[in-house]
Every structure is written in C-alpha cells, then in structure tokens.
Amino acid sequence: MRGIESINGSSPTAVVLGLFSLPHMGEALGHLQPLHGSLAQNCAGFVGIVLALSGVEAIANATGVMKLDPGSTDAKPCVVKTSTPAILWVMIEVCVFTALFGLAAHALNGLQVVGGDVNAPGAEGVRDYMLRYMGQVFVGGALGPPFGHIFAVIVSIVFGLLLLSASNTTIVDLIAIQFLMSRDRELPKIFQRLNKWGVPSAGMLLATIVPMLLVIIVKDMSGLADLYAVGVVGAIATNLGATSTDRKLSIKSWERTLMFATFIVMAAIELSLLIDKPNARYFAVTILAVGLILRGLVQERRMKKEVAPLLPASTPMQLTRNESASSDAGTGEAILCPFAAPGARSISLCARRARPADGSICSSCASSVL
C-alpha cells in the first residue's frame, strides 16, 4: 500500500508542475513533428511510451489485502468496489501526467540528444532529471529564477521519496513471492525461516542485496530502466496470459478476450525488449536460470524424500551397488534399473515400476536413497 500512498503524495507536486506547464502548450504543439523513420524505430518509440505507463502494478499487488466487498467471503473474495477507484485514479494520474509532461518537454528550447543522453543550455544530462529541469524553467520563467530553483529542489525531494517508496514496495513483494514459492515447495525451505520480526531473512537479504549490486554495476539510469522494463512487462504478460487462458476462472467472455489481446501486445513488447536490449536479455535469462535451478534442486530433494518410505522394511541397510548384495536383499525378484545415473526421478519411476514385484527396487536406486 505504500506504493499507492507515494503516488498520492506526489500528486500535488505533479499538479503544480502541470499547471505551470499549461502556458507553454502552444509552443510545445508547434514543435511536434509527424512520425518519421522506419517501422522498427516507431515501434521502439511506442515501447518506450508504454513502459512509462506503469504504476497500476502497485494496485494489483495490494488487492490481496483490500477490504472485501459487501456480500463476498474469504472463499470467494471480491474487491471490485475498493480496487476499481484506486486503479482508475492511478491510470488517470499516470496517463494524463505522462502525456502532459511529455508534451511540455517539447517547449524546452535548446535540448540536444548526444550519445543517448539529453543536454540543455547550462545543464548536461537532463534526461535523468527532466522533471526537475522543467520545474526550474517553467516556474522560474513565471515567478523568477529563485522560485524556480526552490521548486526544482522540491521536485527532486518529492520524486526521490517516491522512488524510495517504490523500492520498498518492490522489496516487500520480492520477499513475499519467495516466501510463498518456498511454501509451495518451489524454492528451498530457507526462504520460510523468519527472524524475530517475522520477516524471512534469506528472502530479505536476496531482495535487498541483488538490487544494490545492480545499482553499483549498472551506473547508467537508462540501463537500469531497461532491466526494470523487461521484468515488469514480462510479469504483466505472464499474468495476463495465464489468467486469460485458464478456463477454471469465472471470467466474462469480453474480459477474457480483452486480457488475451493485451497479453499479445505485452508479449510483443517483451520480445522487442529482449531483442533490442541485450543487457536486459542477459539479466532476464540469468534470473530465470537461477530460479529454475533452485526449483530443480528442491524438487529433486522432495522426490527423494517421497521415495524413501517406499523401501521395504526388510531391506538391510548395508545394500551396495554390486549384484551380490541386491540378490540377498529381499525375497522379491531382482529388477533391472533402466537408468544409467540414478537420481530422484529415476528412483521414483523405479519404485513405482517395482511395487507389483513385492516392492523390490534395484540396488543402485536403493543405495542412492540410503
């Protein structure tokens, strides 16, 4: 919920900046140009605009703790009356202010794009603090340079706190996701261990250290934005795709169709990011690889624990891999294990295959369990 509070807290500053931007709209409209360049370049620009329209995910993450609608229960929860106003407010804020400030930036004279960065007269690298620079120019032009400088400082402080709150929301979400995945036996149990404050220690360390390392390694703001974009778009596309194709969910036909169409658009944007942004591609592949490896280790260990009770009680503990031990192990007939390297999956299949034959399994799989 802190992400929502931070958005609402920054609204007055954004409104004031928007009001001082309105007198410059005529000049901004005069600087607009029609689309030029190839289709790929225009698509890249479209992707950049879509990535700016973020913020609704903060509401989506909070729906699980919102007040239930009258008549709904925990078994069949519904938070439409609570979530709809919040989502609409954030959508209006994000869409209106993004379009307004993007248009107002065209009224700034003397901007030059140099090597991917933006320089202004007397200020270099304003790409990473464009709102501050806009406040300084627009407010300073109306009330004088001292007031413009003061307002620029206020903009920096307010939106800096907004980013800190967004970082806090992200860390909390990462900790919760890792905890739930561990409860679902998709990650190691260490992510379930709570400290004295009731917070998973391993999840908290991972959710804080990794972003800190990324900030140290990736020093360019644009590079960090690429990493953020590929994660957010990928998560939204996955959620929309999984929800719209799940026939077990009671969703209206038009809602399912709209969600699936949005999934197609978001999936296309994700593919564009993976192709055009190599660093984002490497980051996404690394995160997926680490997650799948941890999941595989957990499943391997779980399957070994599930197979261990299948061993017959009369099986001696000194079983070895040689045939003499297996022939003396029990009364059932020996079974040939078709797996060259016994593992959790092979042990499970071997045990299930052997149950009709008096519960005997091959010595290799038995010794792997023991």
C-alpha positions as CSV (number, residue, x, y, z in Angstrom):
1,M,0.0,0.0,0.0
2,R,3.0,2.3,0.4
3,G,3.4,2.5,-3.3
4,I,-0.2,3.8,-3.6
5,E,0.4,6.3,-0.8
6,S,3.6,7.6,-2.5
7,I,1.7,8.1,-5.8
8,N,-1.0,10.1,-4.0
9,G,1.7,12.0,-2.0
10,S,3.4,13.1,-5.3
11,S,0.1,14.3,-6.8
12,P,0.2,17.9,-5.5
13,T,3.7,18.4,-6.8
14,A,2.8,16.9,-10.2
15,V,-0.4,19.1,-10.3
16,V,1.6,22.3,-9.6
17,L,4.2,21.4,-12.3
18,G,1.4,20.6,-14.7
19,L,-0.3,24.0,-14.1
20,F,3.0,25.9,-14.8
21,S,3.4,23.8,-17.9
22,L,0.0,24.7,-19.4
23,P,1.0,28.2,-20.7
24,H,3.7,26.5,-22.8
25,M,1.4,24.0,-24.5
26,G,1.1,26.2,-27.6
27,E,4.9,26.3,-28.1
28,A,5.1,22.6,-27.5
29,L,2.4,21.8,-30.1
30,G,4.2,23.9,-32.6
31,H,7.4,21.8,-32.1
32,L,5.5,18.5,-32.7
33,Q,6.6,16.6,-35.8
34,P,4.9,13.7,-37.7
35,L,6.3,10.2,-37.5
36,H,9.4,9.7,-39.4
37,G,11.8,6.7,-39.7
38,S,11.2,3.0,-40.2
39,L,8.5,0.9,-38.7
40,A,11.0,-0.7,-36.3
41,Q,12.1,2.7,-35.0
42,N,8.5,3.8,-34.5
43,C,7.7,0.5,-32.7
44,A,10.7,1.1,-30.4
45,G,9.3,4.6,-29.6
46,F,5.9,3.0,-28.8
47,V,7.5,0.5,-26.5
48,G,9.2,3.4,-24.6
49,I,5.9,5.2,-24.2
50,V,4.1,2.0,-22.9
51,L,6.9,1.5,-20.3
52,A,6.2,5.0,-18.9
53,L,2.6,4.0,-18.2
54,S,3.5,2.0,-15.1
55,G,2.0,2.2,-11.6
56,V,-1.0,0.0,-11.9
57,E,1.0,-2.9,-10.7
58,A,1.2,-1.2,-7.3
59,I,-2.6,-1.5,-7.0
60,A,-2.6,-5.1,-8.3
61,N,-0.1,-6.1,-5.6
62,A,-2.4,-4.7,-2.9
63,T,-5.7,-6.4,-3.9
64,G,-4.9,-9.3,-1.6
65,V,-5.2,-7.0,1.5
66,M,-8.0,-4.8,0.4
67,K,-11.4,-4.7,2.2
68,L,-13.8,-7.2,0.7
69,D,-17.0,-6.0,-1.0
70,P,-20.3,-6.5,0.9
71,G,-21.6,-10.0,0.4
72,S,-18.2,-11.5,-0.5
73,T,-16.4,-14.1,1.6
74,D,-12.8,-15.3,2.0
75,A,-13.7,-18.3,0.0
76,K,-15.0,-16.2,-2.9
77,P,-13.3,-12.8,-2.4
78,C,-14.3,-9.7,-4.4
79,V,-12.7,-6.3,-4.1
80,V,-14.2,-4.5,-7.1
81,K,-15.6,-1.5,-5.1
82,T,-12.2,-0.9,-3.5
83,S,-9.8,-1.7,-6.3
84,T,-11.7,0.0,-9.1
85,P,-11.4,3.6,-7.8
86,A,-7.8,3.0,-6.9
87,I,-6.9,1.6,-10.3
88,L,-8.8,4.3,-12.2
89,W,-7.2,7.1,-10.2
90,V,-3.7,5.7,-10.8
91,M,-4.4,5.2,-14.5
92,I,-5.7,8.8,-14.9
93,E,-2.7,10.1,-13.0
94,V,-0.2,8.1,-14.9
95,C,-1.7,8.6,-18.4
96,V,-2.6,12.3,-18.0
97,F,0.6,13.4,-16.4
98,T,2.8,11.3,-18.6
99,A,1.2,12.8,-21.8
100,L,1.2,16.3,-20.3
101,F,4.9,16.3,-19.3
102,G,5.9,14.5,-22.4
103,L,4.3,17.3,-24.5
104,A,5.6,20.0,-22.2
105,A,9.2,18.8,-22.8
106,H,8.8,19.9,-26.4
107,A,8.5,23.5,-25.1
108,L,12.0,23.4,-23.7
109,N,14.4,25.1,-26.0
110,G,17.9,24.1,-26.8
111,L,17.6,20.4,-25.9
112,Q,20.2,18.2,-27.8
113,V,20.4,14.5,-27.9
114,V,24.1,13.4,-27.5
115,G,25.0,9.7,-27.3
116,G,21.7,8.7,-25.9
117,D,21.7,11.5,-23.3
118,V,20.0,14.9,-23.4
119,N,21.8,18.1,-22.8
120,A,20.2,21.5,-22.2
121,P,21.7,25.0,-22.2
122,G,23.7,25.3,-19.0
123,A,22.7,21.8,-17.9
124,E,24.1,18.5,-19.1
125,G,22.4,15.1,-18.7
126,V,18.9,16.4,-18.0
127,R,17.4,13.1,-19.3
128,D,17.7,11.7,-15.8
129,Y,16.2,14.7,-14.0
130,M,13.9,16.1,-16.7
131,L,11.0,17.0,-14.2
132,R,13.4,19.0,-12.1
133,Y,14.7,20.9,-15.1
134,M,11.1,21.5,-16.3
135,G,10.1,22.9,-12.9
136,Q,13.2,25.1,-12.8
137,V,12.4,26.5,-16.3
138,F,8.7,26.9,-16.1
139,V,8.4,28.1,-12.5
140,G,11.5,30.3,-12.9
141,G,10.1,31.8,-16.0
142,A,6.8,32.7,-14.3
143,L,8.0,33.7,-10.8
144,G,11.7,34.3,-11.2
145,P,14.9,32.2,-11.0
146,P,14.9,31.9,-7.2
147,F,11.5,30.4,-7.0
148,G,12.4,28.1,-10.0
149,H,15.4,26.8,-8.1
150,I,13.4,26.2,-4.9
151,F,10.7,24.4,-6.8
152,A,13.3,22.3,-8.6
153,V,14.7,21.2,-5.2
154,I,11.1,20.3,-4.0
155,V,10.6,18.2,-7.2
156,S,13.8,16.3,-6.5
157,I,12.9,15.6,-2.9
158,V,9.3,14.5,-3.6
159,F,10.1,12.2,-6.5
160,G,13.2,10.9,-4.8
161,L,11.0,9.8,-1.9
162,L,8.5,8.4,-4.4
163,L,11.3,6.2,-5.8
164,L,12.4,5.1,-2.3
165,S,8.8,4.1,-1.6
166,A,8.6,2.2,-4.8
167,S,11.8,0.4,-4.0
168,N,10.4,-0.5,-0.6
169,T,7.2,-1.9,-2.3
170,T,9.4,-3.9,-4.6
171,I,11.5,-5.4,-1.8
172,V,8.4,-6.4,0.2
173,D,6.8,-8.0,-2.9
174,L,10.0,-10.0,-3.7
175,I,10.2,-11.2,-0.1
176,A,6.5,-12.3,-0.2
177,I,6.9,-14.1,-3.5
178,Q,9.9,-16.0,-2.4
179,F,8.2,-17.0,0.9
180,L,5.1,-18.2,-1.0
181,M,7.1,-20.1,-3.5
182,S,9.0,-21.8,-0.7
183,R,5.7,-22.7,1.0
184,D,4.6,-24.2,-2.4
185,R,7.9,-26.2,-2.3
186,E,9.2,-24.4,-5.4
187,L,12.2,-22.9,-3.5
188,P,14.4,-24.1,-0.6
189,K,12.9,-24.1,2.9
190,I,15.4,-21.5,4.0
191,F,13.2,-18.8,2.4
192,Q,10.5,-19.7,5.0
193,R,12.6,-19.1,8.1
194,L,11.5,-15.9,9.9
195,N,13.6,-13.6,12.0
196,K,12.4,-12.2,15.3
197,W,10.5,-9.5,13.5
198,G,8.6,-12.1,11.4
199,V,10.4,-11.4,8.1
200,P,12.0,-14.1,6.1
201,S,15.8,-13.5,6.5
202,A,17.0,-15.2,3.3
203,G,14.4,-13.5,1.2
204,M,15.1,-10.1,2.7
205,L,18.8,-10.4,2.0
206,L,18.3,-11.6,-1.6
207,A,15.7,-8.9,-2.3
208,T,18.0,-6.1,-1.0
209,I,21.5,-7.2,-2.0
210,V,20.7,-8.0,-5.6
211,P,19.2,-4.6,-6.3
212,M,22.1,-2.9,-4.5
213,L,24.6,-4.8,-6.7
214,L,22.7,-3.9,-9.8
215,V,22.8,-0.2,-8.9
216,I,26.6,-0.5,-8.4
217,I,27.2,-2.5,-11.5
218,V,24.8,-0.6,-13.9
219,K,25.6,3.0,-13.4
220,D,23.5,4.4,-16.3
221,M,19.9,5.2,-15.4
222,S,18.8,4.1,-18.9
223,G,20.4,0.7,-18.3
224,L,18.5,0.3,-15.0
225,A,15.3,1.3,-16.7
226,D,15.8,-1.5,-19.3
227,L,16.2,-4.1,-16.5
228,Y,13.1,-2.8,-14.8
229,A,11.1,-2.7,-18.1
230,V,11.9,-6.3,-19.1
231,G,10.8,-7.5,-15.6
232,V,7.6,-5.6,-15.4
233,V,6.5,-6.2,-18.9
234,G,7.3,-9.9,-18.6
235,A,5.4,-10.2,-15.3
236,I,2.4,-8.5,-16.7
237,A,2.4,-10.6,-19.9
238,T,2.7,-13.8,-17.9
239,N,-0.1,-12.9,-15.6
240,L,-2.4,-11.8,-18.4
241,G,-1.6,-14.9,-20.5
242,A,-2.1,-17.3,-17.6
243,T,-5.3,-15.7,-16.4
244,S,-6.9,-15.3,-19.8
245,T,-6.3,-18.9,-20.8
246,D,-7.3,-20.5,-17.5
247,R,-10.8,-21.9,-18.1
248,K,-11.3,-22.7,-14.5
249,L,-11.6,-19.0,-13.6
250,S,-15.1,-17.4,-13.8
251,I,-14.3,-14.5,-16.2
252,K,-16.7,-12.9,-18.6
253,S,-16.0,-13.6,-22.3
254,W,-15.3,-9.9,-23.1
255,E,-12.9,-9.7,-20.2
256,R,-11.1,-12.8,-21.2
257,T,-10.8,-11.6,-24.8
258,L,-9.6,-8.1,-23.7
259,M,-7.0,-9.7,-21.4
260,F,-5.7,-12.1,-24.1
261,A,-5.5,-9.2,-26.6
262,T,-3.5,-7.2,-24.1
263,F,-1.3,-10.2,-23.4
264,I,-0.5,-10.4,-27.1
265,V,0.6,-6.7,-27.1
266,M,2.6,-7.1,-23.9
267,A,4.3,-10.2,-25.2
268,A,5.3,-8.4,-28.4
269,I,6.7,-5.6,-26.3
270,E,8.7,-8.1,-24.2
271,L,10.1,-9.7,-27.3
272,S,11.1,-6.3,-28.6
273,L,12.9,-5.5,-25.3
274,L,14.7,-8.8,-25.4
275,I,15.9,-8.2,-28.9
276,D,16.8,-4.5,-28.7
277,K,18.2,-4.5,-25.1
278,P,21.0,-7.2,-24.7
279,N,21.7,-6.3,-21.1
280,A,18.0,-6.7,-20.2
281,R,18.1,-10.1,-22.1
282,Y,21.1,-11.3,-20.1
283,F,19.5,-10.2,-16.9
284,A,16.2,-11.9,-17.6
285,V,17.9,-15.2,-18.7
286,T,20.1,-15.1,-15.6
287,I,17.2,-14.7,-13.2
288,L,15.2,-17.4,-14.9
289,A,18.2,-19.8,-14.9
290,V,18.9,-19.3,-11.2
291,G,15.2,-19.7,-10.3
292,L,14.8,-22.9,-12.4
293,I,18.0,-24.3,-10.9
294,L,16.8,-23.7,-7.3
295,R,13.4,-25.1,-8.2
296,G,15.0,-28.2,-9.7
297,L,17.1,-28.8,-6.6
298,V,14.1,-28.5,-4.4
299,Q,12.0,-31.0,-6.5
300,E,14.9,-33.4,-6.6
301,R,15.2,-33.4,-2.8
302,R,11.5,-33.7,-2.4
303,M,11.2,-36.7,-4.7
304,K,14.0,-38.4,-2.8
305,K,12.1,-37.9,0.5
306,E,8.9,-39.2,-1.1
307,V,10.6,-42.4,-2.4
308,A,12.4,-43.3,0.8
309,P,9.2,-44.7,2.6
310,L,8.6,-47.0,-0.4
311,L,11.7,-49.1,0.5
312,P,10.6,-52.4,2.2
313,A,11.2,-52.7,5.9
314,S,13.2,-56.0,5.4
315,T,15.7,-54.3,3.2
316,P,19.1,-54.3,5.0
317,M,20.9,-51.0,5.4
318,Q,24.1,-52.4,4.1
319,L,22.9,-52.5,0.5
320,T,25.6,-51.8,-2.1
321,R,25.7,-51.4,-5.8
322,N,27.0,-54.9,-6.5
323,E,24.8,-57.7,-7.6
324,S,25.6,-60.0,-4.7
325,A,24.1,-57.5,-2.2
326,S,21.0,-57.0,-4.3
327,S,20.4,-60.7,-4.7
328,D,20.5,-61.2,-0.9
329,A,18.5,-58.1,-0.2
330,G,15.0,-59.5,-0.2
331,T,12.7,-62.2,-1.3
332,G,11.3,-60.4,-4.4
333,E,12.9,-60.9,-7.8
334,A,15.6,-58.5,-8.9
335,I,14.6,-55.7,-11.2
336,L,16.9,-54.1,-13.8
337,C,17.0,-50.4,-13.5
338,P,17.0,-48.7,-16.9
339,F,18.7,-45.6,-15.7
340,A,22.4,-45.1,-16.0
341,A,22.7,-42.4,-13.4
342,P,20.2,-42.9,-10.5
343,G,18.5,-39.7,-9.4
344,A,15.3,-38.6,-7.8
345,R,13.2,-39.1,-10.9
346,S,14.7,-42.5,-11.8
347,I,14.3,-43.7,-8.2
348,S,10.6,-42.7,-8.2
349,L,10.0,-44.4,-11.5
350,C,11.9,-47.5,-10.4
351,A,10.0,-47.8,-7.2
352,R,6.6,-47.4,-8.9
353,R,7.6,-50.0,-11.5
354,A,8.8,-52.4,-8.8
355,R,5.8,-52.3,-6.5
356,P,4.0,-55.2,-8.2
357,A,7.1,-57.3,-7.8
358,D,7.0,-57.4,-4.0
359,G,8.3,-53.9,-3.6
360,S,11.9,-54.6,-4.6
361,I,13.9,-52.0,-6.4
362,C,17.4,-52.1,-7.9
363,S,20.4,-51.8,-5.6
364,S,21.6,-48.6,-7.4
365,C,18.4,-46.7,-6.6
366,A,18.2,-48.2,-3.1
367,S,21.8,-47.1,-2.3
368,S,21.1,-43.7,-3.7
369,V,18.2,-43.3,-1.3
370,L,20.2,-44.7,1.7
